Amino acid sequence: MALAGLKVIEFAGLAPGPFAGLVLADNGANVVRVDRPNSSSSDVLNRGKRSIAVDSKVPAGRELLKKMIASADVVIDPFRPGVMERMGLGPEVFLGDGHKAGLNERLIYARIVGFPRTGPHKDMAGHDINYAALSGVLSMLPGTKPTFPLNLLADFAGGGMMCALGILLALLERGSSGKGQVVNTDMVAGSRYVSSFPLIHTLIPNSPMAGGPRGTNPLDGGAPFYNLYACKDGGWMSVGCLEPQFFKAFLELFLKSIPQDLTGPGCWKPTLATQGNRAEWSKLSDFLEKGFLTNTREYWTNVFHETEACTVPVLTPAEAGKASKSLIPEAHPLVRSQIPGGPHQTPLPTMRPGILLPGQDTDNILREYGLGEDERRSLAETGALGKPSTKAKL
């Protein structure tokens, strides 16, 4: 796999840090998560990782972490600014500071924070909803009030995925320069970057994509032909026929599939010209709502299946998992040989929940770092390892 042999130290955190580590692990990296001794974890993003429990408050524990990072390729720092520095594990220790050589000048030191490291919010606590709010994107999302998309925008797209991308870019640079780098990711800036398309459109006068108030534009629920509709059985259908040719395919099928009492004499019904006439969008919206409510989601799925109408059912997590033949999301994108079964073909990792008990791999990891029995016993006696959990059963 692309990252086979890459040694990654991931300090335990929430959401974005573990996701960045998951991306690396899914592509072959050897990822070790550093947990606090005797802690618990409900993190599910641990597929392919191992855990070591180390108490960074104990001098011997800090020295162990320094030793591990000194021989790693990547370290993922999920903490608020200053935490790693207070532990004596800041980037200058490993990369050098211009006056003194570092312990590992090839290290990729990846840091994820919520707010930008400089500015009025840098020392504040926050979560995805706060970072999305400051990005300018949350105000654009539809609803009577801004509706946040779970914690996908800042935590995972603007945070974890951007961090993983930064790590890969730094590794490419190291391949030519031989030098490591600091990768700084903040979730406000990351959310803005992944939202470049809608944000830039707000700067364009009369932009058809984002030129009006929230909920009046084609991609934010303002267009009836790009929206969700309830069905008779409580299911939902997604309609996304933005282009005229797709709207034509949709409308022809829809008109054929609804009861005649909705299209008979005296009834308003849409034409192809309705798509470009905003004055008729409210009528079209009402018409589609009534039409979809006349039948079930299964019925409408069959109507639009394998057509150019850009209309598909809204699946539940269980249904989507069944359709993709894996309840657990698979690693993506696939980076594999173009020749099936070729010499570079690598099997995908087994898709299962990332159950990982803090400290379950401590002893094996210490052995890999060359620590003998006496050294391991000494670490345990100082309290640097705490009391490791028993090994998880998967």
C-alpha positions as CSV (number, residue, x, y, z in Angstrom):
1,M,0.0,0.0,0.0
2,A,1.1,3.6,-0.7
3,L,2.0,4.4,2.9
4,A,3.4,1.0,4.0
5,G,6.3,1.5,6.4
6,L,5.3,5.0,7.4
7,K,5.5,5.4,11.2
8,V,2.8,7.7,12.7
9,I,2.3,8.8,16.3
10,E,-1.3,10.0,16.9
11,F,-2.1,11.6,20.2
12,A,-5.6,10.6,21.2
13,G,-8.1,13.2,20.4
14,L,-11.7,13.7,19.1
15,A,-12.9,13.4,15.5
16,P,-10.5,15.3,13.2
17,G,-7.2,13.9,14.6
18,P,-8.4,10.3,14.6
19,F,-9.9,10.7,11.2
20,A,-6.5,12.0,9.8
21,G,-4.9,9.0,11.4
22,L,-7.5,6.7,9.9
23,V,-6.8,7.9,6.4
24,L,-3.1,7.2,6.9
25,A,-3.8,3.8,8.5
26,D,-6.2,2.7,5.7
27,N,-3.4,3.4,3.2
28,G,-0.8,1.2,5.0
29,A,0.8,3.5,7.6
30,N,1.8,2.0,11.0
31,V,-0.3,4.3,13.3
32,V,0.2,4.2,17.1
33,R,-2.3,6.1,19.2
34,V,-1.0,7.5,22.4
35,D,-3.6,7.3,25.2
36,R,-3.6,8.4,28.8
37,P,-3.2,5.5,31.2
38,N,-6.4,4.1,32.6
39,S,-8.5,6.2,30.3
40,S,-11.5,5.1,28.3
41,S,-12.3,5.7,24.7
42,S,-15.5,5.6,22.6
43,D,-13.6,6.5,19.4
44,V,-14.6,4.4,16.4
45,L,-12.0,5.7,14.0
46,N,-9.2,3.3,15.0
47,R,-9.3,0.7,12.2
48,G,-5.7,-0.5,11.6
49,K,-4.2,1.4,14.6
50,R,-2.6,0.3,17.8
51,S,-2.6,1.9,21.3
52,I,0.1,2.7,23.8
53,A,-0.8,4.2,27.2
54,V,1.8,6.8,28.4
55,D,1.5,9.3,31.3
56,S,3.1,12.5,29.9
57,K,3.0,14.1,33.4
58,V,5.7,11.6,34.5
59,P,9.3,12.5,33.4
60,A,10.0,9.0,32.2
61,G,6.8,9.1,30.2
62,R,7.7,12.3,28.5
63,E,11.1,10.9,27.6
64,L,9.5,7.8,26.2
65,L,7.3,9.9,24.0
66,K,10.3,12.0,22.9
67,K,12.0,8.7,21.9
68,M,9.0,7.5,19.9
69,I,8.6,10.8,18.0
70,A,12.3,11.0,17.3
71,S,12.0,7.9,15.2
72,A,8.6,8.6,13.6
73,D,7.7,9.9,10.2
74,V,4.6,11.8,11.3
75,V,3.1,13.0,14.6
76,I,-0.5,14.2,14.9
77,D,-1.1,16.8,17.5
78,P,-4.8,17.3,18.2
79,F,-4.4,19.6,21.3
80,R,-5.0,23.3,21.8
81,P,-2.1,25.6,21.2
82,G,0.7,25.2,23.7
83,V,-0.1,21.8,25.1
84,M,2.7,19.9,23.3
85,E,5.2,22.7,24.1
86,R,4.4,22.4,27.8
87,M,5.2,18.7,27.6
88,G,8.5,19.5,26.0
89,L,7.4,17.9,22.7
90,G,6.9,21.0,20.6
91,P,8.0,21.0,16.9
92,E,11.3,22.8,17.5
93,V,12.5,19.9,19.7
94,F,12.4,17.6,16.6
95,L,12.8,19.9,13.6
96,G,15.2,22.3,15.2
97,D,14.9,26.1,15.8
98,G,17.5,27.6,13.5
99,H,20.1,27.6,16.3
100,K,20.0,24.0,17.5
101,A,19.5,20.8,15.5
102,G,16.4,18.8,16.2
103,L,16.0,15.2,17.2
104,N,14.2,14.3,13.9
105,E,14.5,16.8,11.2
106,R,12.6,14.6,8.7
107,L,9.5,14.6,11.0
108,I,6.1,15.8,9.6
109,Y,4.6,17.6,12.6
110,A,0.8,17.8,11.9
111,R,-1.3,20.1,14.2
112,I,-5.1,20.4,14.2
113,V,-6.8,23.2,16.1
114,G,-10.3,24.7,15.9
115,F,-9.7,28.4,15.6
116,P,-6.7,30.0,13.8
117,R,-3.6,30.0,15.9
118,T,-3.5,33.8,15.7
119,G,-6.5,36.1,16.2
120,P,-9.2,36.8,18.8
121,H,-10.4,33.2,19.2
122,K,-7.1,31.4,19.4
123,D,-7.4,30.5,23.1
124,M,-11.1,29.8,23.1
125,A,-12.8,26.4,23.4
126,G,-15.0,25.3,20.6
127,H,-16.6,22.6,18.5
128,D,-17.5,22.0,14.9
129,I,-20.6,24.2,15.0
130,N,-18.5,27.1,16.2
131,Y,-15.8,26.7,13.6
132,A,-18.4,26.4,10.8
133,A,-20.1,29.5,12.2
134,L,-16.9,31.6,11.9
135,S,-16.1,30.2,8.4
136,G,-19.1,32.1,6.9
137,V,-20.5,28.8,5.5
138,L,-23.0,28.1,8.2
139,S,-24.9,31.2,7.4
140,M,-25.5,29.9,3.9
141,L,-27.0,26.6,4.8
142,P,-30.8,26.3,4.3
143,G,-33.6,26.4,6.9
144,T,-35.6,28.9,8.9
145,K,-32.3,29.1,10.8
146,P,-28.9,27.9,9.6
147,T,-28.9,24.1,9.7
148,F,-25.5,22.5,10.5
149,P,-24.6,19.2,8.7
150,L,-23.9,17.1,11.7
151,N,-20.2,17.7,12.4
152,L,-19.0,16.9,8.9
153,L,-18.1,20.3,7.7
154,A,-15.4,21.5,10.2
155,D,-14.4,18.3,12.1
156,F,-14.0,16.0,9.1
157,A,-13.8,17.9,5.8
158,G,-12.1,21.1,7.1
159,G,-10.2,19.4,9.8
160,G,-9.2,15.7,9.5
161,M,-9.2,15.5,5.7
162,M,-7.4,18.7,5.3
163,C,-4.8,17.6,7.8
164,A,-4.3,14.3,6.0
165,L,-3.9,16.1,2.8
166,G,-1.3,18.4,4.4
167,I,0.6,15.4,5.7
168,L,0.8,13.8,2.2
169,L,1.9,17.1,0.7
170,A,4.7,17.4,3.3
171,L,5.8,13.9,2.7
172,L,6.1,14.7,-1.1
173,E,8.2,17.7,-0.2
174,R,10.4,15.7,2.1
175,G,11.0,13.3,-0.7
176,S,12.9,16.0,-2.6
177,S,14.2,18.2,0.3
178,G,14.8,15.5,2.9
179,K,13.3,17.9,5.5
180,G,10.3,17.6,7.6
181,Q,7.7,20.4,8.0
182,V,4.9,21.6,10.3
183,V,1.4,21.1,8.9
184,N,-0.9,23.6,10.5
185,T,-4.7,22.9,10.1
186,D,-7.4,25.0,11.7
187,M,-11.0,24.1,11.1
188,V,-12.3,27.6,10.4
189,A,-9.8,28.0,7.5
190,G,-10.3,24.4,6.5
191,S,-14.1,24.8,6.3
192,R,-13.7,27.9,4.2
193,Y,-11.3,26.2,1.8
194,V,-13.6,23.2,1.2
195,S,-16.4,25.7,0.7
196,S,-14.5,27.8,-1.9
197,F,-17.2,27.3,-4.5
198,P,-20.2,28.8,-2.6
199,L,-18.1,31.4,-0.8
200,I,-16.6,32.8,-4.0
201,H,-20.0,32.9,-5.6
202,T,-21.2,35.3,-2.9
203,L,-18.7,37.8,-4.2
204,I,-20.1,37.7,-7.8
205,P,-23.0,40.2,-8.4
206,N,-26.2,38.4,-9.4
207,S,-24.5,35.0,-9.2
208,P,-27.1,32.3,-10.1
209,M,-25.6,30.0,-7.4
210,A,-25.5,32.3,-4.3
211,G,-26.8,35.7,-5.2
212,G,-29.7,35.9,-2.9
213,P,-30.7,35.3,0.7
214,R,-30.4,31.9,2.2
215,G,-33.0,29.5,0.8
216,T,-33.5,31.3,-2.5
217,N,-30.6,29.9,-4.5
218,P,-30.3,26.8,-6.7
219,L,-28.1,24.8,-4.3
220,D,-29.5,25.8,-0.9
221,G,-33.1,24.6,-1.2
222,G,-34.4,27.6,-3.2
223,A,-34.9,25.7,-6.4
224,P,-37.7,23.1,-6.5
225,F,-35.7,21.0,-8.9
226,Y,-32.8,20.6,-6.4
227,N,-34.6,19.6,-3.2
228,L,-36.0,16.8,-1.0
229,Y,-39.5,15.5,-1.2
230,A,-41.5,13.4,1.3
231,C,-43.3,10.3,0.0
232,K,-46.6,8.7,1.0
233,D,-44.9,6.1,3.3
234,G,-42.7,8.7,5.1
235,G,-39.6,8.1,2.9
236,W,-37.9,10.8,0.9
237,M,-36.6,11.4,-2.6
238,S,-33.8,13.6,-3.7
239,V,-34.3,15.6,-6.8
240,G,-31.2,17.2,-8.4
241,C,-32.1,17.9,-12.1
242,L,-30.2,21.2,-12.4
243,E,-29.5,21.1,-16.1
244,P,-32.3,21.6,-18.6
245,Q,-31.9,18.1,-20.2
246,F,-32.1,16.4,-16.8
247,F,-35.1,18.6,-15.8
248,K,-36.8,17.5,-19.1
249,A,-36.2,13.8,-18.3
250,F,-37.5,14.3,-14.7
251,L,-40.6,16.3,-15.7
252,E,-41.7,13.8,-18.4
253,L,-41.5,10.9,-16.1
254,F,-43.0,12.7,-13.1
255,L,-46.1,13.9,-15.1
256,K,-46.7,10.4,-16.4
257,S,-46.5,8.9,-12.9
258,I,-48.9,11.1,-10.8
259,P,-52.7,10.8,-10.7
260,Q,-54.5,12.6,-13.4
261,D,-56.5,14.7,-11.0
262,L,-53.2,16.7,-10.4
263,T,-52.8,17.4,-14.2
264,G,-56.4,17.6,-15.5
265,P,-58.4,20.5,-16.8
266,G,-58.0,23.6,-14.6
267,C,-54.9,22.3,-12.9
268,W,-51.7,24.2,-13.0
269,K,-48.8,22.0,-14.3
270,P,-45.2,22.9,-15.0
271,T,-43.6,23.0,-18.4
272,L,-39.9,23.0,-19.4
273,A,-39.9,26.8,-19.3
274,T,-40.9,26.7,-15.6
275,Q,-37.3,25.8,-14.6
276,G,-36.0,29.1,-15.7
277,N,-38.9,31.2,-14.4
278,R,-38.3,32.0,-10.7
279,A,-41.8,33.5,-10.5
280,E,-43.2,30.0,-10.9
281,W,-40.8,28.2,-8.5
282,S,-43.3,28.3,-5.6
283,K,-46.0,26.7,-7.7
284,L,-43.6,24.1,-8.9
285,S,-42.5,23.3,-5.4
286,D,-46.2,22.8,-4.3
287,F,-46.8,20.7,-7.3
288,L,-43.9,18.4,-6.7
289,E,-44.7,18.1,-3.0
290,K,-48.3,17.0,-3.8
291,G,-47.1,14.7,-6.5
292,F,-44.5,12.8,-4.5
293,L,-47.0,12.4,-1.6
294,T,-49.3,10.3,-3.8
295,N,-47.0,7.3,-3.7
296,T,-44.3,5.5,-1.8
297,R,-40.5,5.9,-2.0
298,E,-40.2,2.5,-3.5
299,Y,-42.6,3.5,-6.3
300,W,-40.7,6.7,-7.1
301,T,-37.4,4.8,-6.9
302,N,-38.6,2.5,-9.6
303,V,-39.9,5.3,-11.7
304,F,-36.6,7.1,-11.9
305,H,-34.2,4.1,-11.7
306,E,-31.5,4.2,-14.4
307,T,-32.9,7.4,-16.0
308,E,-31.4,10.8,-16.7
309,A,-33.7,12.5,-14.1
310,C,-31.1,12.8,-11.4
311,T,-33.6,11.6,-8.8
312,V,-32.8,8.9,-6.3
313,P,-34.1,7.8,-2.8
314,V,-32.7,9.1,0.4
315,L,-31.3,5.9,2.0
316,T,-31.0,5.3,5.7
317,P,-27.5,4.4,7.0
318,A,-28.4,0.7,7.1
319,E,-29.8,0.8,3.6
320,A,-26.7,2.6,2.2
321,G,-24.5,0.1,4.0
322,K,-26.3,-2.8,2.4
323,A,-26.2,-1.2,-1.0
324,S,-22.4,-0.7,-0.7
325,K,-22.0,-4.2,0.8
326,S,-20.3,-2.8,3.9
327,L,-22.0,-1.2,6.9
328,I,-18.7,0.4,7.8
329,P,-17.6,3.1,5.3
330,E,-14.7,1.7,3.1
331,A,-11.4,3.4,2.6
332,H,-11.6,5.8,-0.3
333,P,-10.3,6.8,-2.8
334,L,-9.0,3.4,-4.1
335,V,-5.3,3.7,-5.1
336,R,-4.7,0.5,-6.9
337,S,-3.1,-1.0,-10.0
338,Q,-5.1,-0.5,-13.2
339,I,-4.5,-4.2,-14.0
340,P,-6.7,-6.5,-12.0
341,G,-4.5,-8.9,-10.0
342,G,-1.4,-7.0,-11.1
343,P,1.8,-6.9,-9.1
344,H,0.8,-3.7,-7.3
345,Q,-2.7,-4.9,-6.4
346,T,-3.2,-4.5,-2.7
347,P,-6.3,-5.8,-0.9
348,L,-8.4,-3.4,1.0
349,P,-8.2,-3.4,4.8
350,T,-11.0,-5.3,6.5
351,M,-13.8,-2.9,7.2
352,R,-14.9,-3.2,10.8
353,P,-15.4,-0.8,13.7
354,G,-12.2,0.6,15.1
355,I,-12.4,-0.9,18.6
356,L,-9.2,0.0,20.4
357,L,-8.8,-0.1,24.1
358,P,-6.3,2.5,25.5
359,G,-3.0,0.8,26.2
360,Q,-3.9,-2.6,24.7
361,D,-0.7,-2.8,22.7
362,T,1.7,-1.0,25.1
363,D,4.1,-3.9,25.7
364,N,4.4,-4.9,22.1
365,I,5.1,-1.4,21.0
366,L,7.7,-0.9,23.7
367,R,9.5,-4.0,22.4
368,E,9.4,-2.7,18.9
369,Y,11.2,0.4,20.1
370,G,13.9,-1.7,21.5
371,L,13.1,-1.5,25.2
372,G,14.2,-4.5,27.1
373,E,12.4,-6.1,30.1
374,D,14.3,-4.1,32.7
375,E,13.5,-0.8,30.9
376,R,9.8,-1.8,30.6
377,R,9.7,-2.7,34.2
378,S,11.3,0.6,35.2
379,L,8.7,2.6,33.2
380,A,5.9,0.7,34.9
381,E,7.4,1.3,38.3
382,T,7.6,5.1,37.7
383,G,4.0,5.2,36.7
384,A,4.8,6.3,33.2
385,L,2.6,3.5,31.8
386,G,-0.2,3.5,34.3
387,K,-2.2,0.3,34.3
388,P,-2.8,-0.9,30.7
389,S,-6.3,-2.2,29.7
390,T,-6.8,-5.8,28.8
391,K,-6.6,-6.6,25.1
392,A,-9.8,-5.9,23.1
393,K,-11.7,-8.8,21.5
394,L,-12.8,-7.9,18.0
